[in-house]
Amino acid sequence: MNWMFWKSEGQTKRLPGPKEPPQQVVNYLVTNAKMSPDLVWRLKAVTIPRSDEKDVIDVRVYDSNVTERNGVKVINYHSLDDHSALVIFDGWYNKVTHAVDKKKL
């Protein structure tokens, strides 16, 4: 019998909350998307590691002022699943190679 029922094997790891976008993504938004650096640094990002690729992180960038005005409380990556219109950048970055790209829809 498993006496530590609160630590089940299938338990998912807690996802990180909102923070500044990763530097690789900031660089991508400024150079490729031609966004203003001042605007990009005011944005927030939520991330989730990929289970099949250890160095790749999925990231969503959004404006916290816009999400608040729309009544969306962003706690983690999945908070924006049903609010794609509020996502400015939905993509990934590689921690090792520093590659960044948008997700293919």
C-alpha positions, 0 to 999 in steps of 0.5 A: 500500500502506498502510504504517501498517496500525495506523491503519486508517480503520475503526479505532474510537476508544477509549472512556472508562473509568469515572468520576463520573456527569456532573452532568446525570445526577446531577441527574436521579437525585436529582430524578427518581429520588429517589435520595440525593445521597450514594449517587449520588456513590458511583456510577460511569458509563461513556459512549459518544458517539452517532455520529448526534447529536454532542451526545448521550452515552449513559451507564450508571451502576452501583455499582462495589462491586456489579460487583466482587462479581459478578466484572464488571470494567468497562473501558468502556461495552460492559463492561455489555452483558451485565449489565443487572441491574447497571446502575442508570441506562441513558440519555443526556444532551445536552451542549448542552441538558442534557436527560437521559432513560432509554433506551426499551426 
